[in-house]
Amino acid sequence: MKSQTKRILCAQGILRIQEGSGHFQVDTLGLSKMSSTYHEENKTIVVTPLSEGSGKILVLDLCLPNSPVAESIVEINGVGSIHVSTTEKLQVGTSALLEVSIYDHKGILLSPNMMRLVHLQLETPLDSHIIELIPEVFEAEDTFIT
């Protein structure tokens, strides 16, 4: 078993143990940030985020006494701020693009493809005959696990 660091954008993550005896002790450091469940039948650990922050998943093979502890660092990030920009003035009957930028809690711009994980919905007032929202679709660039 080797320690790994991998960046995956997800609502829930799955770690697969690929080596070892099949009998493991799994510990989670950072229980206030995430929960984890070990599934012995397929040697997977399901990690569910609870709040922003980081933690570690530690795996110890119980049947191999000299095996090192495998460590996986888990970073959990959410929406810190949303910035909306468009033209200041717009003539009735014309259109303009509305740009939505989503930043994490560290101020780093998140990929537009994270919209399906963020569940952000833009809405117009029900009685508006002036504003119509037409979403622009982006091609997926990131790997997601949901």
C-alpha positions, 0 to 999 in steps of 0.5 A: 500500500502506498500513500497517494495525493490526488485532486478529485472534485466530488460530492462524495469520494471513493478510495480503493485499497489495491494491495494488502491482506484484505483486513484493514484498520481504517482511521479518519483524522478530521471527523468534523470535516468528513465521515468515512465508511470502510466496505470490506467486501470490495476494499473501498472507503467512501468519504463524505464531506461535512464541512470545509477543511482537510483531513486524512484517511489512514489505513493499516493492514492488520495481517502484515505487522511491518506494513507502513500506514497508508495515508490519503489526504482529503481536502474539502472545499466549498463555495466562499463567494459568488461574483456576478458581473454584466454591463451596467446599463442595458437598453430594453430589447437587447441582450447581454451576457451575465458572468457568474464566477464562483470562488472557494474559501481561499479565494481561488476561482472554481471551474465552471464545470463545478456548477452541477456540484454547487447546485446554483440556480439563477432565477428571474422574478416571476412577474418580469417581462424584461429579463430572460435567463439562457444558461450557457453550457460548458464542456466538462474538463474536470473529473467528478465523482458524485 
